[in-house]
Amino acid sequence: MKLKPLLSAACLLTLAAATPARAMDGAELFKTKTCFACHGKDANTPLMPNYPKLAGQNPDYAYAQMLDIKNGVRTNGQTAAMRGVMHLVSDEELRTIADWLGTLK
């Protein structure tokens, strides 16, 4: 076995391990992190009428709001419901979810 292909494979595995959120797309993260339970499978049909529709949201705005909720900066509205699960989502995963939400209609 040649060393060069082996090193290339090792580099790819290291890169994949270093960027876990990029290994999953936003739709998959939205599902696995249980966002859909409150915001709907399509991010547009929330469980409760006072929960926000997230589909089509500006990615930078959505990311900032999620970070503020996670870090305890934002405490109004329904943020108490989200705080219980936000520790399960990394900042990189939040970015991936926010970017995906921005692609929806």
NORTA-V575854 format. One record per residue. NEAR is the number of other ideal C-beta (glycine too) atoms within 10 Angstrom. Layout:
# NORTA-V575854
[[NEAR] [NEAR]]
This chain:
# NORTA-V575854
[[5] [7] [7] [8] [9] [10] [10] [11] [10] [10] [10] [10] [10] [10] [11] [11] [9] [9] [11] [13] [17] [13] [13] [16] [13] [23] [17] [13] [22] [24] [13] [13] [18] [12] [21] [17] [12] [16] [22] [17] [12] [13] [23] [14] [12] [17] [12] [9] [5] [8] [16] [14] [15] [24] [17] [13] [17] [12] [17] [12] [12] [22] [20] [15] [20] [23] [16] [13] [22] [20] [11] [10] [11] [16] [10] [7] [12] [14] [16] [10] [13] [19] [15] [8] [15] [16] [8] [11] [20] [14] [13] [13] [20] [23] [20] [26] [27] [22] [15] [20] [26] [18] [11] [16] [6]]
